[in-house]
């Protein structure tokens, strides 16, 4: 069984917690896209962690964790993150890295920083982790697959070609100093030995696991709104955030994915620039931001304040549809307990017309939220372990969202820790 865990919205939905929770009964967990540009915050018996590259199954010693070929592999960050787990007393995870994964290089990070600096006020709000230059190089065929690091003739020839391009760009466009070939090559030769023990044909490993009936989780990064094709382009990430890409990014047949858990937060949040129709501002936003998440709404990678807003059913319904959601996990419900009333964005007004289908970006820029206001439950729901014990108004809110999404909500998170999770019988 292969189950994808993906985000319906702008990212930061709580996919890490859901993956960590489901990984208790899994055999394999695979990160299939993205890089270290976004983090998954997880709280369990070992402590509080922000994972950026490692799959969220690393806390279960029975799980094999895999970085698939669709990931941007930052070798230094991978090793640093693995070491941090060991220091925290987490048993050393069994982890493999695809021998077809491409390596994120120092010049990718520099190019990301320089380009954001050049764009100034028109920048994309990048995390400056090198992701856009990395994927650009991958598809321009001037990337480095990790297996190429072990063939000196290929490595040296390819690196010379790449640095000619990068140094010309750095010096002529950005007015910066170029990189030294010998220094970069030496660093790569050192890093290749550190990463060697983790490399294998992970696609072959996964195909065998599927034949053996193993339970496999595909863990996505960010959410539908940040997908390169289907998100709020151009303010998107540089990889595909959809469950359908899980087959490509993990190297498995598409028909192997039997279910898709789409994660959506009980209110909206986003890091970085881009269209966000239900966004709120001022004191109202600061109050929600302060109460949200486990330590407030601040990016796990950047630490910068997340933009927040009321639940956007238009965007979320679209997100679930694009992901092919078979079920929904509703997260971060507990912070809303301070509200007497809770608005939900159920439509957009565009050029005087009310629409319920998510539009392309130029129309999205004109959109104004149309709200349906629900009664709040006005109490703390943390500590409740039986779904039926939730206040009526809280269950009404969940029922309303489920009807808007047109996908069954099977899990509800009422706290940041692993087992603060309520199983729910869907109404649809």
C-alpha positions as CSV (number, residue, x, y, z in Angstrom):
1,X,0.0,0.0,0.0
2,X,1.3,3.4,-1.0
3,X,-0.3,6.5,0.7
4,X,0.6,10.1,-0.2
5,X,0.5,12.8,2.4
6,X,0.4,16.2,0.8
7,X,-0.8,19.8,1.5
8,X,-4.0,21.4,0.2
9,X,-2.8,25.0,0.6
10,X,0.3,27.1,0.8
11,X,2.3,24.7,2.9
12,X,2.7,24.8,6.7
13,X,-0.5,22.6,7.0
14,X,1.0,20.1,9.5
15,X,2.1,17.4,7.1
16,X,5.1,16.5,9.3
17,X,2.8,15.7,12.2
18,X,0.5,13.6,10.1
19,X,3.4,11.7,8.6
20,X,5.0,11.2,12.0
21,X,1.6,9.9,13.3
22,X,1.0,7.6,10.4
23,X,4.6,6.4,10.3
24,X,4.0,4.5,13.6
25,X,2.3,1.8,11.4
26,X,4.4,2.2,8.3
27,X,7.4,0.4,6.8
28,X,8.8,3.1,4.5
29,X,8.6,6.9,4.4
30,X,9.7,8.7,1.3
31,X,10.4,12.4,0.7
32,X,9.7,12.8,-3.0
33,X,10.2,16.5,-3.9
34,X,11.5,19.8,-2.7
35,X,14.6,20.5,-0.6
36,X,15.7,22.2,2.6
37,X,13.6,25.3,1.8
38,X,10.7,24.4,4.0
39,X,10.5,22.6,7.3
40,X,8.2,20.1,9.0
41,X,7.7,20.7,12.7
42,X,7.3,17.6,14.8
43,X,6.7,17.1,18.5
44,X,6.9,13.6,20.0
45,X,8.4,11.7,22.9
46,X,11.9,12.7,21.7
47,X,11.3,16.4,21.7
48,X,10.5,19.1,19.2
49,X,12.1,19.0,15.8
50,X,12.1,21.0,12.6
51,X,13.0,18.6,9.7
52,X,14.0,20.1,6.4
53,X,15.4,17.2,4.4
54,X,14.9,14.1,6.5
55,X,11.5,12.3,6.1
56,X,9.2,12.5,9.0
57,X,9.4,8.7,9.6
58,X,12.9,8.9,11.1
59,X,11.5,8.7,14.6
60,X,10.2,5.2,14.1
61,X,13.2,2.8,14.3
62,X,11.2,0.2,12.2
63,X,10.8,2.6,9.3
64,X,13.2,2.8,6.4
65,X,13.4,6.5,5.4
66,X,14.2,7.5,1.8
67,X,15.2,10.6,0.0
68,X,13.8,10.1,-3.5
69,X,15.3,11.2,-6.8
70,X,12.9,14.2,-6.9
71,X,14.6,15.9,-3.9
72,X,17.2,18.6,-4.0
73,X,20.0,17.0,-1.9
74,X,22.0,19.5,0.1
75,X,24.6,17.1,1.5
76,X,25.8,19.4,4.3
77,X,22.3,20.1,5.6
78,X,21.4,16.4,5.4
79,X,24.4,15.4,7.5
80,X,23.8,18.2,9.9
81,X,20.2,17.3,10.4
82,X,21.0,13.6,10.9
83,X,23.7,14.5,13.5
84,X,21.2,16.7,15.3
85,X,18.8,13.7,15.7
86,X,21.6,11.6,17.2
87,X,22.5,14.3,19.6
88,X,18.8,14.5,20.7
89,X,18.9,10.8,21.6
90,X,16.8,9.6,18.6
91,X,17.9,6.1,17.5
92,X,20.0,6.3,14.3
93,X,17.4,5.9,11.5
94,X,17.8,3.5,8.6
95,X,18.0,5.9,5.7
96,X,18.7,5.6,2.0
97,X,19.2,8.3,-0.7
98,X,18.4,7.7,-4.3
99,X,21.6,7.3,-6.5
100,X,19.8,9.4,-9.1
101,X,19.1,12.4,-6.8
102,X,20.7,15.6,-7.9
103,X,23.1,17.6,-5.6
104,X,22.3,21.1,-4.5
105,X,25.6,23.1,-4.8
106,X,27.0,26.2,-3.1
107,X,26.6,28.2,-6.3
108,X,22.8,27.5,-6.2
109,X,22.5,29.1,-2.8
110,X,24.7,32.1,-3.9
111,X,22.7,32.5,-7.1
112,X,19.5,32.5,-5.1
113,X,20.8,35.2,-2.8
114,X,22.2,37.4,-5.5
115,X,19.0,37.2,-7.6
116,X,16.8,38.2,-4.7
117,X,19.1,41.0,-4.0
118,X,19.0,42.1,-7.6
119,X,15.2,42.0,-7.7
120,X,14.9,44.1,-4.6
121,X,11.2,45.0,-3.8
122,X,10.1,42.7,-6.7
123,X,11.8,39.6,-5.2
124,X,9.9,36.3,-4.8
125,X,10.4,36.0,-1.0
126,X,12.8,33.1,-1.5
127,X,14.2,31.2,1.5
128,X,17.5,31.6,-0.3
129,X,18.1,27.8,-0.1
130,X,19.1,27.6,-3.8
131,X,16.0,25.8,-4.9
132,X,15.0,27.7,-8.0
133,X,18.6,27.7,-9.5
134,X,18.9,24.0,-8.6
135,X,15.8,22.9,-10.5
136,X,16.6,25.3,-13.3
137,X,20.0,23.6,-13.7
138,X,18.4,20.2,-13.4
139,X,16.2,20.7,-16.4
140,X,18.9,22.6,-18.3
141,X,21.0,19.5,-17.9
142,X,23.8,21.2,-16.1
143,X,23.1,19.6,-12.8
144,X,25.1,16.8,-11.0
145,X,23.5,13.5,-10.2
146,X,25.0,12.2,-7.0
147,X,26.3,9.1,-8.8
148,X,28.4,11.3,-11.0
149,X,30.4,12.4,-8.0
150,X,32.2,9.0,-8.0
151,X,33.5,9.2,-11.6
152,X,36.4,11.8,-11.6
153,X,36.4,12.3,-15.3
154,X,32.7,13.0,-15.5
155,X,32.7,15.2,-12.3
156,X,35.7,17.3,-13.3
157,X,34.5,17.9,-16.8
158,X,30.9,18.8,-15.8
159,X,32.0,21.0,-12.9
160,X,34.4,23.0,-15.2
161,X,31.5,23.6,-17.7
162,X,29.1,24.6,-14.9
163,X,31.5,27.0,-13.2
164,X,32.2,28.8,-16.5
165,X,28.5,29.6,-16.7
166,X,28.0,30.4,-13.1
167,X,31.1,32.6,-12.7
168,X,30.2,34.5,-15.9
169,X,26.8,35.1,-14.4
170,X,28.1,36.1,-10.9
171,X,30.7,38.5,-12.3
172,X,28.8,40.1,-15.2
173,X,25.2,40.3,-13.9
174,X,25.6,40.4,-10.2
175,X,29.0,42.0,-9.8
176,X,30.2,39.3,-7.5
177,X,33.3,37.2,-7.2
178,X,33.3,33.8,-9.0
179,X,33.9,30.5,-7.3
180,X,37.3,28.7,-7.4
181,X,37.1,25.4,-9.3
182,X,39.7,23.5,-7.1
183,X,38.0,24.5,-3.9
184,X,34.5,23.4,-5.1
185,X,35.9,20.1,-6.4
186,X,37.8,19.4,-3.2
187,X,34.7,20.0,-1.1
188,X,32.6,17.7,-3.4
189,X,35.2,14.9,-3.1
190,X,35.1,15.1,0.6
191,X,31.3,15.2,0.8
192,X,30.9,12.2,-1.6
193,X,32.7,10.0,0.9
194,X,30.4,11.1,3.7
195,X,27.3,10.4,1.7
196,X,28.4,7.2,0.1
197,X,27.0,4.8,2.8
198,X,23.4,6.1,2.2
199,X,23.2,5.7,-1.6
200,X,21.3,3.0,-3.3
201,X,18.8,2.3,-6.1
202,X,15.8,3.4,-4.1
203,X,13.4,2.9,-7.0
204,X,14.3,-0.7,-7.0
205,X,14.0,-0.9,-3.2
206,X,10.5,0.6,-3.4
207,X,9.3,-1.6,-6.2
208,X,10.3,-4.6,-4.2
209,X,8.6,-3.2,-1.1
210,X,5.4,-2.7,-3.1
211,X,5.5,-6.3,-4.3
212,X,6.0,-7.5,-0.7
213,X,2.9,-5.5,0.5
214,X,4.8,-3.0,2.6
215,X,3.1,0.1,3.8
216,X,4.8,3.1,2.2
217,X,4.2,6.8,2.9
218,X,5.1,9.5,0.3
219,X,5.7,12.8,2.2
220,X,5.2,16.0,0.2
221,X,6.6,19.4,0.9
222,X,4.6,22.7,0.7
223,X,1.1,22.5,-0.8
224,X,-1.1,22.8,-4.0
225,X,-0.9,26.6,-4.0
226,X,2.9,26.4,-4.4
227,X,2.9,23.8,-7.3
228,X,4.9,25.1,-10.3
229,X,2.0,24.5,-12.7
230,X,-1.2,24.6,-10.7
231,X,-0.2,27.1,-7.9
232,X,-0.2,30.9,-7.6
233,X,2.4,31.3,-10.4
234,X,4.9,32.9,-10.4
235,X,5.0,32.9,-6.5
236,X,5.4,29.2,-6.4
237,X,8.2,26.7,-5.5
238,X,10.3,25.1,-8.3
239,X,9.0,21.5,-7.9
240,X,5.7,19.8,-8.2
241,X,3.9,19.6,-4.9
242,X,1.1,17.2,-6.1
243,X,0.6,13.6,-5.0
244,X,0.7,12.6,-8.7
245,X,4.4,13.7,-8.8
246,X,5.1,11.3,-5.9
247,X,5.3,8.5,-8.4
248,X,8.0,10.3,-10.4
249,X,9.9,11.7,-7.4
250,X,10.0,8.3,-5.7
251,X,10.5,6.2,-8.8
252,X,7.4,4.0,-8.5
253,X,4.5,3.2,-10.9
254,X,1.6,5.8,-10.7
255,X,-1.0,3.1,-10.1
256,X,0.8,2.1,-6.9
257,X,-0.5,5.2,-5.1
258,X,-3.8,3.9,-3.6
259,X,-4.8,6.7,-1.3
260,X,-4.0,10.4,-0.7
261,X,-4.3,12.2,2.6
262,X,-4.6,15.9,2.0
263,X,-3.7,18.0,5.0
264,X,-5.4,21.4,5.5
265,X,-5.1,23.8,8.5
266,X,-8.3,24.9,10.3
267,X,-7.4,28.5,9.3
268,X,-5.1,29.8,6.5
269,X,-1.4,30.7,6.7
270,X,1.5,31.3,4.3
271,X,5.1,32.2,4.2
272,X,6.4,34.4,1.4
273,X,4.7,36.5,-1.2
274,X,1.8,35.6,-3.5
275,X,-2.0,35.9,-3.7
276,X,-3.8,35.1,-0.4
277,X,-7.5,36.1,-0.7
278,X,-8.6,35.5,2.9
279,X,-5.5,37.1,4.5
280,X,-6.2,39.3,7.6
281,X,-4.1,42.1,9.0
282,X,-3.3,44.2,12.0
283,X,-4.2,43.3,15.5
284,X,-6.7,40.6,14.3
285,X,-3.9,38.9,12.4
286,X,-1.3,39.2,15.2
287,X,-3.7,37.6,17.7
288,X,-4.3,34.6,15.4
289,X,-0.5,34.4,14.6
290,X,0.4,34.5,18.3
291,X,-2.1,31.7,19.2
292,X,-1.5,29.5,16.1
293,X,0.8,26.5,15.7
294,X,2.7,25.2,18.7
295,X,4.9,28.3,19.1
296,X,3.0,30.7,17.0
297,X,2.9,31.1,13.2
298,X,6.6,31.5,12.3
299,X,8.3,29.6,9.4
300,X,10.2,26.4,10.5
301,X,13.0,27.3,8.0
302,X,13.1,31.1,7.9
303,X,11.7,32.0,11.4
304,X,9.8,34.8,9.7
305,X,6.2,35.6,10.6
306,X,3.6,33.7,8.5
307,X,0.8,35.6,6.9
308,X,-2.5,34.4,8.4
309,X,-6.1,34.5,7.4
310,X,-9.5,32.8,7.8
311,X,-10.1,29.3,6.3
312,X,-10.3,29.5,2.5
313,X,-12.7,26.9,1.3
314,X,-12.3,27.9,-2.4
315,X,-8.6,27.4,-2.4
316,X,-8.8,24.3,-0.2
317,X,-11.4,22.6,-2.4
318,X,-9.3,23.2,-5.4
319,X,-6.2,22.0,-3.5
320,X,-7.9,18.7,-2.5
321,X,-9.2,18.2,-6.1
322,X,-5.7,18.7,-7.7
323,X,-4.2,16.4,-5.1
324,X,-6.8,13.7,-5.8
325,X,-7.6,13.6,-2.1
326,X,-9.3,10.4,-0.8
327,X,-9.4,11.8,2.7
328,X,-8.5,14.9,4.6
329,X,-6.7,15.6,7.9
330,X,-7.7,18.9,9.5
331,X,-5.0,20.3,11.7
332,X,-4.3,23.1,14.2
333,X,-8.0,23.4,15.2
334,X,-7.3,24.1,18.9
335,X,-6.0,27.8,18.5
336,X,-9.4,28.9,17.3
337,X,-11.0,28.4,20.7
338,X,-10.7,32.1,21.6
339,X,-13.1,33.2,18.9
340,X,-16.8,34.0,19.4
341,X,-17.4,33.8,15.7
342,X,-15.3,32.3,12.9
343,X,-15.4,33.5,9.3
344,X,-14.9,31.0,6.5
345,X,-14.2,32.1,2.9
346,X,-16.8,30.2,0.8
347,X,-16.6,32.2,-2.4
348,X,-14.6,35.0,-4.2
349,X,-16.0,38.2,-5.7
350,X,-14.3,39.0,-9.0
351,X,-15.4,41.9,-11.1
352,X,-18.7,42.0,-9.3
353,X,-19.4,38.2,-9.8
354,X,-19.3,35.6,-7.1
355,X,-17.2,32.5,-8.0
356,X,-16.5,29.3,-6.2
357,X,-13.9,27.8,-8.5
358,X,-10.2,28.8,-8.0
359,X,-9.1,31.1,-10.8
360,X,-5.8,31.8,-12.5
361,X,-3.4,34.3,-10.9
362,X,-4.4,37.5,-12.8
363,X,-8.0,37.0,-11.7
364,X,-7.0,35.9,-8.2
365,X,-5.4,39.3,-7.8
366,X,-8.8,40.9,-8.2
367,X,-10.6,38.5,-5.8
368,X,-12.3,39.6,-2.6
369,X,-13.3,37.1,0.0
370,X,-17.0,36.3,0.5
371,X,-17.5,35.0,4.1
372,X,-19.9,32.7,5.9
373,X,-19.7,33.3,9.6
374,X,-20.0,30.4,12.0
375,X,-20.4,30.4,15.7
376,X,-17.2,29.7,17.7
377,X,-17.0,27.2,20.5
378,X,-15.1,29.6,22.8
379,X,-13.2,27.1,24.9
380,X,-10.0,25.1,25.0
381,X,-10.3,21.7,23.2
382,X,-6.8,20.4,23.9
383,X,-6.8,17.3,26.0
384,X,-10.0,15.9,24.4
385,X,-9.3,12.4,23.1
386,X,-12.8,11.4,21.8
387,X,-14.2,13.2,18.8
388,X,-17.7,13.1,20.1
389,X,-16.6,15.0,23.2
390,X,-15.8,18.1,21.2
391,X,-18.2,21.1,21.6
392,X,-21.2,21.1,19.2
393,X,-20.0,24.3,17.6
394,X,-16.6,22.8,17.0
395,X,-18.1,19.7,15.3
396,X,-20.4,22.0,13.3
397,X,-17.3,23.9,12.0
398,X,-15.6,20.6,10.9
399,X,-18.8,19.4,9.3
400,X,-19.1,22.7,7.4
401,X,-15.6,22.5,6.1
402,X,-16.0,18.9,5.0
403,X,-19.1,19.8,3.0
404,X,-17.2,22.6,1.3
405,X,-14.2,20.4,0.5
406,X,-16.4,17.5,-0.8
407,X,-13.8,15.1,0.6
408,X,-14.2,13.1,3.9
409,X,-12.4,14.5,7.0
410,X,-11.1,11.4,8.8
411,X,-8.5,13.0,11.2
412,X,-8.7,16.1,13.3
413,X,-5.6,17.5,15.2
414,X,-6.4,19.3,18.4
415,X,-2.8,19.9,19.5
416,X,0.8,19.9,18.2
417,X,2.0,16.6,19.8
418,X,1.9,13.3,17.9
419,X,-1.1,11.7,19.7
420,X,-3.2,14.8,20.0
421,X,-5.3,13.4,17.1
422,X,-9.0,12.6,16.9
423,X,-10.3,9.9,14.6
424,X,-13.6,11.0,12.9
425,X,-16.4,9.2,11.1
426,X,-17.0,11.3,7.9
427,X,-20.5,12.7,7.2
428,X,-20.1,12.5,3.4
